[in-house]
Amino acid sequence: MTMKTELNLKNPDAFYEAWLDAHRGLADDQSAQLNARLVLLLANQIGDDRVLADCVAAAAKPFSHAR
């Protein structure tokens, strides 16, 4: 399996709205915990170590100059 870089969501706007709705009323630390839990749940759905490593690297790339 390889990391998908093309849009693969059938309804990205609905996903984004549900994600934002899940954050309503949460404190900053609760929002961070929600995001961490969501990332771990989605990573478990993917289940491929190589794909996950590629996703982590792609997500971290914009911040790599700060290291």
C-alpha positions in Angstrom: 0.0 0.0 0.0 1.2 3.5 -0.7 0.2 6.8 0.7 -2.7 8.4 -1.1 -2.0 12.0 -2.2 -5.1 12.6 -4.2 -8.4 13.5 -2.6 -10.0 10.3 -1.4 -12.9 11.5 0.7 -16.4 11.2 -0.8 -17.6 14.2 1.1 -14.6 16.2 2.6 -16.8 19.1 3.6 -19.1 16.9 5.7 -16.0 15.3 7.4 -14.5 18.7 8.1 -17.8 19.9 9.5 -18.2 16.9 11.8 -14.6 17.3 13.0 -15.3 21.0 13.8 -18.6 20.1 15.5 -16.7 17.6 17.7 -14.5 20.4 19.0 -17.4 22.7 19.9 -17.4 23.6 23.6 -14.1 21.9 24.3 -11.1 23.5 26.1 -7.9 23.7 24.2 -6.4 20.7 26.0 -9.6 18.7 25.3 -9.4 19.6 21.6 -5.8 18.5 21.5 -6.8 15.2 23.1 -9.6 14.8 20.6 -7.2 15.3 17.7 -4.7 12.8 19.2 -7.4 10.2 19.7 -8.7 10.8 16.1 -5.2 10.4 14.7 -4.7 7.1 16.5 -8.1 5.8 15.5 -7.4 6.7 11.8 -3.9 5.2 12.0 -5.4 2.0 13.3 -7.8 1.9 10.3 -4.8 2.4 7.9 -2.7 -0.2 9.7 0.3 -0.1 7.3 3.5 1.0 9.1 5.1 2.2 5.9 2.1 4.3 4.9 1.9 5.8 8.4 5.6 6.7 8.4 5.1 8.4 5.0 2.1 10.3 6.4 4.0 11.4 9.5 6.9 12.6 7.3 4.6 14.5 4.9 2.8 16.1 7.8 6.1 17.2 9.5 7.7 18.4 6.3 6.6 22.1 6.6 8.1 22.2 10.1 11.4 20.4 9.3 13.3 23.7 8.8 12.6 24.5 12.5 14.6 21.5 13.7 
